[in-house]
């Protein structure tokens, strides 16, 4: 699944939900997904928080097959920037 398709799915899920701040899923050479202003996009920009992970682990995270805390502990997710923004993500996908 392409990151563009994943971003479209996230945008649909964000409709009607509030998410203050901005967050980047950085999948390295596969690209990025930016959550900001109630939408998801694949256009890179600076964000409040960055989560570095593989595209495979991103899919697992979004489908509930990868617990965020377990992912961090196992080194599958690396979080930088505003941790409060990262914690808000758990409420969106939880």
PDB file of N, CA, C and O in Angstrom:
ATOM      1  N   UNK A   1       0.854  -1.188   0.000  1.00  0.00           N
ATOM      2  CA  UNK A   1       0.000   0.000   0.000  1.00  0.00           C
ATOM      3  C   UNK A   1       0.894   1.243   0.000  1.00  0.00           C
ATOM      4  O   UNK A   1       1.839   1.332   0.783  1.00  0.00           O
ATOM      5  N   UNK A   2       0.595   2.184  -0.866  1.00  0.00           N
ATOM      6  CA  UNK A   2       1.379   3.410  -0.977  1.00  0.00           C
ATOM      7  C   UNK A   2       1.040   4.375   0.159  1.00  0.00           C
ATOM      8  O   UNK A   2      -0.070   4.364   0.690  1.00  0.00           O
ATOM      9  N   UNK A   3       2.019   5.212   0.523  1.00  0.00           N
ATOM     10  CA  UNK A   3       1.788   6.180   1.603  1.00  0.00           C
ATOM     11  C   UNK A   3       0.637   7.123   1.270  1.00  0.00           C
ATOM     12  O   UNK A   3      -0.099   7.545   2.162  1.00  0.00           O
ATOM     13  N   UNK A   4       0.480   7.453  -0.005  1.00  0.00           N
ATOM     14  CA  UNK A   4      -0.628   8.334  -0.409  1.00  0.00           C
ATOM     15  C   UNK A   4      -1.973   7.699  -0.043  1.00  0.00           C
ATOM     16  O   UNK A   4      -2.874   8.380   0.446  1.00  0.00           O
ATOM     17  N   UNK A   5      -2.100   6.405  -0.281  1.00  0.00           N
ATOM     18  CA  UNK A   5      -3.338   5.693   0.056  1.00  0.00           C
ATOM     19  C   UNK A   5      -3.562   5.645   1.563  1.00  0.00           C
ATOM     20  O   UNK A   5      -4.687   5.794   2.041  1.00  0.00           O
ATOM     21  N   UNK A   6      -2.470   5.433   2.308  1.00  0.00           N
ATOM     22  CA  UNK A   6      -2.565   5.425   3.772  1.00  0.00           C
ATOM     23  C   UNK A   6      -3.007   6.802   4.261  1.00  0.00           C
ATOM     24  O   UNK A   6      -3.859   6.908   5.143  1.00  0.00           O
ATOM     25  N   UNK A   7      -2.421   7.864   3.682  1.00  0.00           N
ATOM     26  CA  UNK A   7      -2.774   9.235   4.076  1.00  0.00           C
ATOM     27  C   UNK A   7      -4.245   9.518   3.810  1.00  0.00           C
ATOM     28  O   UNK A   7      -4.906  10.164   4.623  1.00  0.00           O
ATOM     29  N   UNK A   8      -4.768   9.044   2.683  1.00  0.00           N
ATOM     30  CA  UNK A   8      -6.190   9.248   2.379  1.00  0.00           C
ATOM     31  C   UNK A   8      -7.072   8.554   3.420  1.00  0.00           C
ATOM     32  O   UNK A   8      -8.081   9.109   3.854  1.00  0.00           O
ATOM     33  N   UNK A   9      -6.687   7.342   3.814  1.00  0.00           N
ATOM     34  CA  UNK A   9      -7.439   6.622   4.837  1.00  0.00           C
ATOM     35  C   UNK A   9      -7.416   7.339   6.170  1.00  0.00           C
ATOM     36  O   UNK A   9      -8.428   7.400   6.867  1.00  0.00           O
ATOM     37  N   UNK A  10      -6.245   7.891   6.532  1.00  0.00           N
ATOM     38  CA  UNK A  10      -6.127   8.635   7.787  1.00  0.00           C
ATOM     39  C   UNK A  10      -7.002   9.880   7.728  1.00  0.00           C
ATOM     40  O   UNK A  10      -7.677  10.206   8.705  1.00  0.00           O
ATOM     41  N   UNK A  11      -7.001  10.579   6.598  1.00  0.00           N
ATOM     42  CA  UNK A  11      -7.828  11.787   6.454  1.00  0.00           C
ATOM     43  C   UNK A  11      -9.295  11.478   6.693  1.00  0.00           C
ATOM     44  O   UNK A  11      -9.999  12.249   7.346  1.00  0.00           O
ATOM     45  N   UNK A  12      -9.758  10.350   6.164  1.00  0.00           N
ATOM     46  CA  UNK A  12     -11.158   9.955   6.372  1.00  0.00           C
ATOM     47  C   UNK A  12     -11.422   9.708   7.854  1.00  0.00           C
ATOM     48  O   UNK A  12     -12.471  10.094   8.370  1.00  0.00           O
ATOM     49  N   UNK A  13     -10.476   9.068   8.538  1.00  0.00           N
ATOM     50  CA  UNK A  13     -10.630   8.783   9.968  1.00  0.00           C
ATOM     51  C   UNK A  13     -10.589  10.049  10.819  1.00  0.00           C
ATOM     52  O   UNK A  13     -11.189  10.095  11.893  1.00  0.00           O
ATOM     53  N   UNK A  14      -9.883  11.080  10.344  1.00  0.00           N
ATOM     54  CA  UNK A  14      -9.753  12.323  11.113  1.00  0.00           C
ATOM     55  C   UNK A  14     -10.994  13.207  11.024  1.00  0.00           C
ATOM     56  O   UNK A  14     -11.161  14.118  11.836  1.00  0.00           O
ATOM     57  N   UNK A  15     -11.861  12.952  10.055  1.00  0.00           N
ATOM     58  CA  UNK A  15     -13.052  13.781   9.899  1.00  0.00           C
ATOM     59  C   UNK A  15     -13.888  13.720  11.167  1.00  0.00           C
ATOM     60  O   UNK A  15     -14.233  12.646  11.658  1.00  0.00           O
ATOM     61  N   UNK A  16     -14.207  14.907  11.685  1.00  0.00           N
ATOM     62  CA  UNK A  16     -15.021  14.987  12.884  1.00  0.00           C
ATOM     63  C   UNK A  16     -14.234  14.839  14.179  1.00  0.00           C
ATOM     64  O   UNK A  16     -14.807  14.939  15.264  1.00  0.00           O
ATOM     65  N   UNK A  17     -12.931  14.602  14.080  1.00  0.00           N
ATOM     66  CA  UNK A  17     -12.094  14.485  15.276  1.00  0.00           C
ATOM     67  C   UNK A  17     -11.155  15.676  15.328  1.00  0.00           C
ATOM     68  O   UNK A  17     -10.747  16.197  14.291  1.00  0.00           O
ATOM     69  N   UNK A  18     -10.816  16.103  16.528  1.00  0.00           N
ATOM     70  CA  UNK A  18      -9.882  17.214  16.653  1.00  0.00           C
ATOM     71  C   UNK A  18      -8.499  16.682  17.025  1.00  0.00           C
ATOM     72  O   UNK A  18      -8.364  15.770  17.840  1.00  0.00           O
ATOM     73  N   UNK A  19      -7.495  17.265  16.417  1.00  0.00           N
ATOM     74  CA  UNK A  19      -6.111  16.906  16.703  1.00  0.00           C
ATOM     75  C   UNK A  19      -5.303  18.191  16.663  1.00  0.00           C
ATOM     76  O   UNK A  19      -4.976  18.698  15.590  1.00  0.00           O
ATOM     77  N   UNK A  20      -4.985  18.713  17.839  1.00  0.00           N
ATOM     78  CA  UNK A  20      -4.212  19.951  17.928  1.00  0.00           C
ATOM     79  C   UNK A  20      -2.738  19.629  17.714  1.00  0.00           C
ATOM     80  O   UNK A  20      -2.230  18.626  18.216  1.00  0.00           O
ATOM     81  N   UNK A  21      -2.067  20.480  16.971  1.00  0.00           N
ATOM     82  CA  UNK A  21      -0.653  20.275  16.702  1.00  0.00           C
ATOM     83  C   UNK A  21      -0.440  19.588  15.373  1.00  0.00           C
ATOM     84  O   UNK A  21      -1.374  19.382  14.598  1.00  0.00           O
ATOM     85  N   UNK A  22       0.806  19.239  15.128  1.00  0.00           N
ATOM     86  CA  UNK A  22       1.145  18.565  13.873  1.00  0.00           C
ATOM     87  C   UNK A  22       2.104  17.426  14.161  1.00  0.00           C
ATOM     88  O   UNK A  22       2.933  17.501  15.068  1.00  0.00           O
ATOM     89  N   UNK A  23       1.975  16.375  13.374  1.00  0.00           N
ATOM     90  CA  UNK A  23       2.761  15.166  13.607  1.00  0.00           C
ATOM     91  C   UNK A  23       3.208  14.586  12.274  1.00  0.00           C
ATOM     92  O   UNK A  23       2.451  14.583  11.303  1.00  0.00           O
ATOM     93  N   UNK A  24       4.433  14.099  12.235  1.00  0.00           N
ATOM     94  CA  UNK A  24       4.982  13.503  11.015  1.00  0.00           C
ATOM     95  C   UNK A  24       5.304  12.038  11.259  1.00  0.00           C
ATOM     96  O   UNK A  24       5.996  11.694  12.217  1.00  0.00           O
ATOM     97  N   UNK A  25       4.794  11.177  10.382  1.00  0.00           N
ATOM     98  CA  UNK A  25       5.244   9.788  10.322  1.00  0.00           C
ATOM     99  C   UNK A  25       6.340   9.767   9.264  1.00  0.00           C
ATOM    100  O   UNK A  25       6.060   9.933   8.077  1.00  0.00           O
ATOM    101  N   UNK A  26       7.568   9.566   9.680  1.00  0.00           N
ATOM    102  CA  UNK A  26       8.711   9.550   8.764  1.00  0.00           C
ATOM    103  C   UNK A  26       9.073   8.102   8.459  1.00  0.00           C
ATOM    104  O   UNK A  26       9.614   7.395   9.308  1.00  0.00           O
ATOM    105  N   UNK A  27       8.769   7.674   7.245  1.00  0.00           N
ATOM    106  CA  UNK A  27       9.041   6.296   6.823  1.00  0.00           C
ATOM    107  C   UNK A  27      10.312   6.218   5.975  1.00  0.00           C
ATOM    108  O   UNK A  27      10.434   5.345   5.114  1.00  0.00           O
ATOM    109  N   UNK A  28      11.245   7.117   6.215  1.00  0.00           N
ATOM    110  CA  UNK A  28      12.520   7.111   5.511  1.00  0.00           C
ATOM    111  C   UNK A  28      12.355   7.305   4.019  1.00  0.00           C
ATOM    112  O   UNK A  28      11.670   8.230   3.581  1.00  0.00           O
ATOM    113  N   UNK A  29      12.980   6.436   3.230  1.00  0.00           N
ATOM    114  CA  UNK A  29      12.957   6.581   1.776  1.00  0.00           C
ATOM    115  C   UNK A  29      11.569   6.346   1.178  1.00  0.00           C
ATOM    116  O   UNK A  29      11.327   6.710   0.027  1.00  0.00           O
ATOM    117  N   UNK A  30      10.649   5.741   1.946  1.00  0.00           N
ATOM    118  CA  UNK A  30       9.278   5.541   1.463  1.00  0.00           C
ATOM    119  C   UNK A  30       8.480   6.840   1.469  1.00  0.00           C
ATOM    120  O   UNK A  30       7.497   6.958   0.738  1.00  0.00           O
ATOM    121  N   UNK A  31       8.887   7.823   2.286  1.00  0.00           N
ATOM    122  CA  UNK A  31       8.207   9.114   2.341  1.00  0.00           C
ATOM    123  C   UNK A  31       7.670   9.423   3.724  1.00  0.00           C
ATOM    124  O   UNK A  31       8.020   8.768   4.706  1.00  0.00           O
ATOM    125  N   UNK A  32       6.815  10.433   3.786  1.00  0.00           N
ATOM    126  CA  UNK A  32       6.257  10.899   5.056  1.00  0.00           C
ATOM    127  C   UNK A  32       4.742  11.047   4.945  1.00  0.00           C
ATOM    128  O   UNK A  32       4.187  11.182   3.855  1.00  0.00           O
ATOM    129  N   UNK A  33       4.095  11.018   6.107  1.00  0.00           N
ATOM    130  CA  UNK A  33       2.688  11.403   6.219  1.00  0.00           C
ATOM    131  C   UNK A  33       2.628  12.454   7.314  1.00  0.00           C
ATOM    132  O   UNK A  33       3.112  12.232   8.425  1.00  0.00           O
ATOM    133  N   UNK A  34       2.035  13.594   7.000  1.00  0.00           N
ATOM    134  CA  UNK A  34       1.912  14.704   7.934  1.00  0.00           C
ATOM    135  C   UNK A  34       0.458  14.815   8.378  1.00  0.00           C
ATOM    136  O   UNK A  34      -0.444  14.919   7.547  1.00  0.00           O
ATOM    137  N   UNK A  35       0.231  14.792   9.700  1.00  0.00           N
ATOM    138  CA  UNK A  35      -1.096  15.042  10.261  1.00  0.00           C
ATOM    139  C   UNK A  35      -1.103  16.471  10.778  1.00  0.00           C
ATOM    140  O   UNK A  35      -0.334  16.809  11.677  1.00  0.00           O
ATOM    141  N   UNK A  36      -1.956  17.305  10.223  1.00  0.00           N
ATOM    142  CA  UNK A  36      -2.070  18.694  10.652  1.00  0.00           C
ATOM    143  C   UNK A  36      -3.377  19.270  10.139  1.00  0.00           C
ATOM    144  O   UNK A  36      -3.843  18.910   9.058  1.00  0.00           O
ATOM    145  N   UNK A  37      -3.958  20.157  10.909  1.00  0.00           N
ATOM    146  CA  UNK A  37      -5.177  20.859  10.506  1.00  0.00           C
ATOM    147  C   UNK A  37      -6.309  19.905  10.097  1.00  0.00           C
ATOM    148  O   UNK A  37      -7.077  20.204   9.182  1.00  0.00           O
ATOM    149  N   UNK A  38      -6.408  18.769  10.772  1.00  0.00           N
ATOM    150  CA  UNK A  38      -7.496  17.835  10.532  1.00  0.00           C
ATOM    151  C   UNK A  38      -7.370  17.003   9.267  1.00  0.00           C
ATOM    152  O   UNK A  38      -8.327  16.341   8.866  1.00  0.00           O
ATOM    153  N   UNK A  39      -6.191  17.026   8.627  1.00  0.00           N
ATOM    154  CA  UNK A  39      -5.987  16.238   7.415  1.00  0.00           C
ATOM    155  C   UNK A  39      -4.653  15.511   7.468  1.00  0.00           C
ATOM    156  O   UNK A  39      -3.821  15.771   8.338  1.00  0.00           O
ATOM    157  N   UNK A  40      -4.465  14.610   6.539  1.00  0.00           N
ATOM    158  CA  UNK A  40      -3.196  13.893   6.383  1.00  0.00           C
ATOM    159  C   UNK A  40      -2.689  14.146   4.974  1.00  0.00           C
ATOM    160  O   UNK A  40      -3.454  14.085   4.011  1.00  0.00           O
ATOM    161  N   UNK A  41      -1.398  14.429   4.855  1.00  0.00           N
ATOM    162  CA  UNK A  41      -0.815  14.715   3.553  1.00  0.00           C
ATOM    163  C   UNK A  41       0.553  14.050   3.447  1.00  0.00           C
ATOM    164  O   UNK A  41       1.143  13.668   4.457  1.00  0.00           O
ATOM    165  N   UNK A  42       1.048  13.915   2.237  1.00  0.00           N
ATOM    166  CA  UNK A  42       2.369  13.326   2.025  1.00  0.00           C
ATOM    167  C   UNK A  42       3.394  14.388   1.636  1.00  0.00           C
ATOM    168  O   UNK A  42       4.485  14.061   1.168  1.00  0.00           O
ATOM    169  N   UNK A  43       3.043  15.661   1.830  1.00  0.00           N
ATOM    170  CA  UNK A  43       3.958  16.760   1.558  1.00  0.00           C
ATOM    171  C   UNK A  43       4.761  17.056   2.823  1.00  0.00           C
ATOM    172  O   UNK A  43       4.194  17.424   3.852  1.00  0.00           O
ATOM    173  N   UNK A  44       6.070  16.895   2.745  1.00  0.00           N
ATOM    174  CA  UNK A  44       6.929  17.049   3.913  1.00  0.00           C
ATOM    175  C   UNK A  44       6.988  18.501   4.381  1.00  0.00           C
ATOM    176  O   UNK A  44       7.019  19.426   3.569  1.00  0.00           O
ATOM    177  N   UNK A  45       7.003  18.685   5.683  1.00  0.00           N
ATOM    178  CA  UNK A  45       7.183  20.001   6.309  1.00  0.00           C
ATOM    179  C   UNK A  45       7.571  19.797   7.759  1.00  0.00           C
ATOM    180  O   UNK A  45       7.508  18.679   8.270  1.00  0.00           O
ATOM    181  N   UNK A  46       7.972  20.869   8.426  1.00  0.00           N
ATOM    182  CA  UNK A  46       8.298  20.789   9.847  1.00  0.00           C
ATOM    183  C   UNK A  46       7.016  20.546  10.646  1.00  0.00           C
ATOM    184  O   UNK A  46       5.951  21.065  10.310  1.00  0.00           O
ATOM    185  N   UNK A  47       7.141  19.743  11.717  1.00  0.00           N
ATOM    186  CA  UNK A  47       5.993  19.431  12.566  1.00  0.00           C
ATOM    187  C   UNK A  47       6.402  19.516  14.031  1.00  0.00           C
ATOM    188  O   UNK A  47       7.586  19.604  14.355  1.00  0.00           O
ATOM    189  N   UNK A  48       5.401  19.489  14.914  1.00  0.00           N
ATOM    190  CA  UNK A  48       5.656  19.529  16.357  1.00  0.00           C
ATOM    191  C   UNK A  48       6.332  18.249  16.838  1.00  0.00           C
ATOM    192  O   UNK A  48       7.137  18.279  17.769  1.00  0.00           O
ATOM    193  N   UNK A  49       6.006  17.134  16.207  1.00  0.00           N
ATOM    194  CA  UNK A  49       6.505  15.828  16.642  1.00  0.00           C
ATOM    195  C   UNK A  49       6.759  14.953  15.415  1.00  0.00           C
ATOM    196  O   UNK A  49       6.017  15.012  14.435  1.00  0.00           O
ATOM    197  N   UNK A  50       7.813  14.145  15.479  1.00  0.00           N
ATOM    198  CA  UNK A  50       8.135  13.219  14.393  1.00  0.00           C
ATOM    199  C   UNK A  50       8.239  11.812  14.953  1.00  0.00           C
ATOM    200  O   UNK A  50       8.882  11.581  15.978  1.00  0.00           O
ATOM    201  N   UNK A  51       7.604  10.884  14.273  1.00  0.00           N
ATOM    202  CA  UNK A  51       7.709   9.470  14.621  1.00  0.00           C
ATOM    203  C   UNK A  51       8.365   8.768  13.440  1.00  0.00           C
ATOM    204  O   UNK A  51       7.794   8.705  12.351  1.00  0.00           O
ATOM    205  N   UNK A  52       9.566   8.239  13.660  1.00  0.00           N
ATOM    206  CA  UNK A  52      10.287   7.512  12.609  1.00  0.00           C
ATOM    207  C   UNK A  52       9.987   6.034  12.758  1.00  0.00           C
ATOM    208  O   UNK A  52      10.135   5.460  13.837  1.00  0.00           O
ATOM    209  N   UNK A  53       9.561   5.424  11.653  1.00  0.00           N
ATOM    210  CA  UNK A  53       9.220   4.006  11.646  1.00  0.00           C
ATOM    211  C   UNK A  53       9.163   3.523  10.212  1.00  0.00           C
ATOM    212  O   UNK A  53       9.142   4.328   9.281  1.00  0.00           O
ATOM    213  N   UNK A  54       9.137   2.215  10.030  1.00  0.00           N
ATOM    214  CA  UNK A  54       9.002   1.658   8.680  1.00  0.00           C
ATOM    215  C   UNK A  54       7.542   1.760   8.243  1.00  0.00           C
ATOM    216  O   UNK A  54       6.639   1.902   9.066  1.00  0.00           O
ATOM    217  N   UNK A  55       7.335   1.684   6.935  1.00  0.00           N
ATOM    218  CA  UNK A  55       5.963   1.726   6.422  1.00  0.00           C
ATOM    219  C   UNK A  55       5.171   0.530   6.948  1.00  0.00           C
ATOM    220  O   UNK A  55       3.985   0.654   7.251  1.00  0.00           O
ATOM    221  N   UNK A  56       5.819  -0.616   7.056  1.00  0.00           N
ATOM    222  CA  UNK A  56       5.166  -1.812   7.578  1.00  0.00           C
ATOM    223  C   UNK A  56       4.710  -1.592   9.020  1.00  0.00           C
ATOM    224  O   UNK A  56       3.588  -1.947   9.383  1.00  0.00           O
ATOM    225  N   UNK A  57       5.583  -1.005   9.836  1.00  0.00           N
ATOM    226  CA  UNK A  57       5.213  -0.737  11.228  1.00  0.00           C
ATOM    227  C   UNK A  57       4.163   0.356  11.338  1.00  0.00           C
ATOM    228  O   UNK A  57       3.365   0.349  12.275  1.00  0.00           O
ATOM    229  N   UNK A  58       4.149   1.298  10.396  1.00  0.00           N
ATOM    230  CA  UNK A  58       3.091   2.312  10.373  1.00  0.00           C
ATOM    231  C   UNK A  58       1.736   1.650  10.174  1.00  0.00           C
ATOM    232  O   UNK A  58       0.777   1.967  10.878  1.00  0.00           O
ATOM    233  N   UNK A  59       1.657   0.735   9.220  1.00  0.00           N
ATOM    234  CA  UNK A  59       0.394   0.015   8.987  1.00  0.00           C
ATOM    235  C   UNK A  59      -0.022  -0.770  10.226  1.00  0.00           C
ATOM    236  O   UNK A  59      -1.197  -0.785  10.593  1.00  0.00           O
ATOM    237  N   UNK A  60       0.939  -1.417  10.864  1.00  0.00           N
ATOM    238  CA  UNK A  60       0.629  -2.168  12.089  1.00  0.00           C
ATOM    239  C   UNK A  60       0.138  -1.241  13.193  1.00  0.00           C
ATOM    240  O   UNK A  60      -0.800  -1.577  13.916  1.00  0.00           O
ATOM    241  N   UNK A  61       0.770  -0.072  13.326  1.00  0.00           N
ATOM    242  CA  UNK A  61       0.371   0.901  14.348  1.00  0.00           C
ATOM    243  C   UNK A  61      -1.058   1.379  14.105  1.00  0.00           C
ATOM    244  O   UNK A  61      -1.864   1.440  15.033  1.00  0.00           O
ATOM    245  N   UNK A  62      -1.365   1.713  12.863  1.00  0.00           N
ATOM    246  CA  UNK A  62      -2.683   2.257  12.529  1.00  0.00           C
ATOM    247  C   UNK A  62      -3.797   1.225  12.602  1.00  0.00           C
ATOM    248  O   UNK A  62      -4.962   1.580  12.783  1.00  0.00           O
ATOM    249  N   UNK A  63      -3.450  -0.053  12.463  1.00  0.00           N
ATOM    250  CA  UNK A  63      -4.473  -1.097  12.519  1.00  0.00           C
ATOM    251  C   UNK A  63      -4.549  -1.768  13.893  1.00  0.00           C
ATOM    252  O   UNK A  63      -5.294  -2.730  14.078  1.00  0.00           O
ATOM    253  N   UNK A  64      -3.777  -1.257  14.848  1.00  0.00           N
ATOM    254  CA  UNK A  64      -3.827  -1.795  16.203  1.00  0.00           C
ATOM    255  C   UNK A  64      -3.005  -3.044  16.417  1.00  0.00           C
ATOM    256  O   UNK A  64      -3.103  -3.667  17.474  1.00  0.00           O
ATOM    257  N   UNK A  65      -2.193  -3.430  15.439  1.00  0.00           N
ATOM    258  CA  UNK A  65      -1.367  -4.625  15.576  1.00  0.00           C
ATOM    259  C   UNK A  65      -0.022  -4.331  16.224  1.00  0.00           C
ATOM    260  O   UNK A  65       0.727  -5.250  16.554  1.00  0.00           O
ATOM    261  N   UNK A  66       0.286  -3.035  16.408  1.00  0.00           N
ATOM    262  CA  UNK A  66       1.508  -2.626  17.096  1.00  0.00           C
ATOM    263  C   UNK A  66       1.146  -1.600  18.156  1.00  0.00           C
ATOM    264  O   UNK A  66       0.694  -0.499  17.839  1.00  0.00           O
ATOM    265  N   UNK A  67       1.346  -1.962  19.408  1.00  0.00           N
ATOM    266  CA  UNK A  67       1.107  -1.042  20.517  1.00  0.00           C
ATOM    267  C   UNK A  67       2.196   0.034  20.482  1.00  0.00           C
ATOM    268  O   UNK A  67       3.378  -0.295  20.392  1.00  0.00           O
ATOM    269  N   UNK A  68       1.811   1.332  20.554  1.00  0.00           N
ATOM    270  CA  UNK A  68       2.813   2.403  20.485  1.00  0.00           C
ATOM    271  C   UNK A  68       3.917   2.284  21.543  1.00  0.00           C
ATOM    272  O   UNK A  68       5.092   2.470  21.229  1.00  0.00           O
ATOM    273  N   UNK A  69       3.556   1.980  22.774  1.00  0.00           N
ATOM    274  CA  UNK A  69       4.567   1.883  23.836  1.00  0.00           C
ATOM    275  C   UNK A  69       5.499   0.697  23.588  1.00  0.00           C
ATOM    276  O   UNK A  69       6.710   0.804  23.787  1.00  0.00           O
ATOM    277  N   UNK A  70       4.944  -0.418  23.160  1.00  0.00           N
ATOM    278  CA  UNK A  70       5.762  -1.586  22.842  1.00  0.00           C
ATOM    279  C   UNK A  70       6.690  -1.266  21.676  1.00  0.00           C
ATOM    280  O   UNK A  70       7.857  -1.655  21.682  1.00  0.00           O
ATOM    281  N   UNK A  71       6.176  -0.563  20.685  1.00  0.00           N
ATOM    282  CA  UNK A  71       6.976  -0.178  19.526  1.00  0.00           C
ATOM    283  C   UNK A  71       8.174   0.673  19.904  1.00  0.00           C
ATOM    284  O   UNK A  71       9.267   0.493  19.367  1.00  0.00           O
ATOM    285  N   UNK A  72       7.965   1.607  20.834  1.00  0.00           N
ATOM    286  CA  UNK A  72       9.062   2.451  21.305  1.00  0.00           C
ATOM    287  C   UNK A  72      10.083   1.604  22.070  1.00  0.00           C
ATOM    288  O   UNK A  72      11.288   1.718  21.844  1.00  0.00           O
ATOM    289  N   UNK A  73       9.592   0.759  22.972  1.00  0.00           N
ATOM    290  CA  UNK A  73      10.481  -0.070  23.789  1.00  0.00           C
ATOM    291  C   UNK A  73      11.321  -1.028  22.927  1.00  0.00           C
ATOM    292  O   UNK A  73      12.474  -1.310  23.252  1.00  0.00           O
ATOM    293  N   UNK A  74      10.735  -1.524  21.827  1.00  0.00           N
ATOM    294  CA  UNK A  74      11.430  -2.459  20.954  1.00  0.00           C
ATOM    295  C   UNK A  74      12.269  -1.759  19.888  1.00  0.00           C
ATOM    296  O   UNK A  74      12.953  -2.417  19.104  1.00  0.00           O
ATOM    297  N   UNK A  75      12.219  -0.426  19.856  1.00  0.00           N
ATOM    298  CA  UNK A  75      12.991   0.325  18.873  1.00  0.00           C
ATOM    299  C   UNK A  75      12.356   0.382  17.494  1.00  0.00           C
ATOM    300  O   UNK A  75      13.005   0.784  16.528  1.00  0.00           O
ATOM    301  N   UNK A  76      11.106  -0.012  17.394  1.00  0.00           N
ATOM    302  CA  UNK A  76      10.414   0.028  16.099  1.00  0.00           C
ATOM    303  C   UNK A  76       9.891   1.424  15.787  1.00  0.00           C
ATOM    304  O   UNK A  76       9.640   1.751  14.627  1.00  0.00           O
ATOM    305  N   UNK A  77       9.726   2.254  16.828  1.00  0.00           N
ATOM    306  CA  UNK A  77       9.289   3.642  16.691  1.00  0.00           C
ATOM    307  C   UNK A  77      10.301   4.526  17.406  1.00  0.00           C
ATOM    308  O   UNK A  77      10.742   4.213  18.512  1.00  0.00           O
ATOM    309  N   UNK A  78      10.664   5.630  16.766  1.00  0.00           N
ATOM    310  CA  UNK A  78      11.529   6.606  17.415  1.00  0.00           C
ATOM    311  C   UNK A  78      10.794   7.939  17.384  1.00  0.00           C
ATOM    312  O   UNK A  78      10.452   8.445  16.315  1.00  0.00           O
ATOM    313  N   UNK A  79      10.555   8.500  18.558  1.00  0.00           N
ATOM    314  CA  UNK A  79       9.778   9.729  18.671  1.00  0.00           C
ATOM    315  C   UNK A  79      10.705  10.880  19.020  1.00  0.00           C
ATOM    316  O   UNK A  79      11.533  10.772  19.924  1.00  0.00           O
ATOM    317  N   UNK A  80      10.558  12.002  18.283  1.00  0.00           N
ATOM    318  CA  UNK A  80      11.306  13.205  18.608  1.00  0.00           C
ATOM    319  C   UNK A  80      10.357  14.390  18.564  1.00  0.00           C
ATOM    320  O   UNK A  80       9.351  14.366  17.855  1.00  0.00           O
ATOM    321  N   UNK A  81      10.681  15.423  19.325  1.00  0.00           N
ATOM    322  CA  UNK A  81       9.833  16.615  19.366  1.00  0.00           C
ATOM    323  C   UNK A  81       8.892  16.575  20.557  1.00  0.00           C
ATOM    324  O   UNK A  81       9.223  16.020  21.604  1.00  0.00           O
ATOM    325  N   UNK A  82       7.727  17.164  20.391  1.00  0.00           N
ATOM    326  CA  UNK A  82       6.743  17.332  21.459  1.00  0.00           C
ATOM    327  C   UNK A  82       6.052  16.011  21.790  1.00  0.00           C
ATOM    328  O   UNK A  82       5.236  15.507  21.019  1.00  0.00           O
ATOM    329  N   UNK A  83       6.398  15.465  22.952  1.00  0.00           N
ATOM    330  CA  UNK A  83       5.825  14.173  23.363  1.00  0.00           C
ATOM    331  C   UNK A  83       4.316  14.282  23.618  1.00  0.00           C
ATOM    332  O   UNK A  83       3.588  13.306  23.439  1.00  0.00           O
ATOM    333  N   UNK A  84       3.848  15.451  24.032  1.00  0.00           N
ATOM    334  CA  UNK A  84       2.406  15.628  24.273  1.00  0.00           C
ATOM    335  C   UNK A  84       1.621  15.412  22.976  1.00  0.00           C
ATOM    336  O   UNK A  84       0.528  14.846  22.999  1.00  0.00           O
ATOM    337  N   UNK A  85       2.171  15.858  21.853  1.00  0.00           N
ATOM    338  CA  UNK A  85       1.528  15.639  20.559  1.00  0.00           C
ATOM    339  C   UNK A  85       1.486  14.151  20.235  1.00  0.00           C
ATOM    340  O   UNK A  85       0.477  13.649  19.740  1.00  0.00           O
ATOM    341  N   UNK A  86       2.568  13.455  20.511  1.00  0.00           N
ATOM    342  CA  UNK A  86       2.600  12.004  20.265  1.00  0.00           C
ATOM    343  C   UNK A  86       1.560  11.296  21.119  1.00  0.00           C
ATOM    344  O   UNK A  86       0.927  10.349  20.654  1.00  0.00           O
ATOM    345  N   UNK A  87       1.371  11.732  22.351  1.00  0.00           N
ATOM    346  CA  UNK A  87       0.383  11.109  23.243  1.00  0.00           C
ATOM    347  C   UNK A  87      -1.044  11.325  22.726  1.00  0.00           C
ATOM    348  O   UNK A  87      -1.904  10.462  22.901  1.00  0.00           O
ATOM    349  N   UNK A  88      -1.297  12.471  22.093  1.00  0.00           N
ATOM    350  CA  UNK A  88      -2.627  12.729  21.522  1.00  0.00           C
ATOM    351  C   UNK A  88      -2.956  11.764  20.403  1.00  0.00           C
ATOM    352  O   UNK A  88      -4.123  11.447  20.174  1.00  0.00           O
ATOM    353  N   UNK A  89      -1.939  11.297  19.709  1.00  0.00           N
ATOM    354  CA  UNK A  89      -2.153  10.344  18.622  1.00  0.00           C
ATOM    355  C   UNK A  89      -2.800   9.067  19.146  1.00  0.00           C
ATOM    356  O   UNK A  89      -3.657   8.484  18.483  1.00  0.00           O
ATOM    357  N   UNK A  90      -2.391   8.636  20.333  1.00  0.00           N
ATOM    358  CA  UNK A  90      -2.961   7.432  20.922  1.00  0.00           C
ATOM    359  C   UNK A  90      -4.463   7.518  21.082  1.00  0.00           C
ATOM    360  O   UNK A  90      -5.160   6.513  20.939  1.00  0.00           O
ATOM    361  N   UNK A  91      -4.976   8.711  21.377  1.00  0.00           N
ATOM    362  CA  UNK A  91      -6.420   8.894  21.526  1.00  0.00           C
ATOM    363  C   UNK A  91      -7.119   8.816  20.171  1.00  0.00           C
ATOM    364  O   UNK A  91      -8.263   8.372  20.079  1.00  0.00           O
ATOM    365  N   UNK A  92      -6.422   9.251  19.121  1.00  0.00           N
ATOM    366  CA  UNK A  92      -7.019   9.216  17.780  1.00  0.00           C
ATOM    367  C   UNK A  92      -7.129   7.800  17.239  1.00  0.00           C
ATOM    368  O   UNK A  92      -8.146   7.420  16.659  1.00  0.00           O
ATOM    369  N   UNK A  93      -6.066   7.021  17.436  1.00  0.00           N
ATOM    370  CA  UNK A  93      -6.044   5.685  16.832  1.00  0.00           C
ATOM    371  C   UNK A  93      -6.457   4.607  17.809  1.00  0.00           C
ATOM    372  O   UNK A  93      -6.628   3.450  17.425  1.00  0.00           O
ATOM    373  N   UNK A  94      -6.621   4.980  19.089  1.00  0.00           N
ATOM    374  CA  UNK A  94      -6.953   3.995  20.115  1.00  0.00           C
ATOM    375  C   UNK A  94      -8.401   3.634  20.148  1.00  0.00           C
ATOM    376  O   UNK A  94      -8.813   2.813  20.968  1.00  0.00           O
TER     377      UNK A  94
END
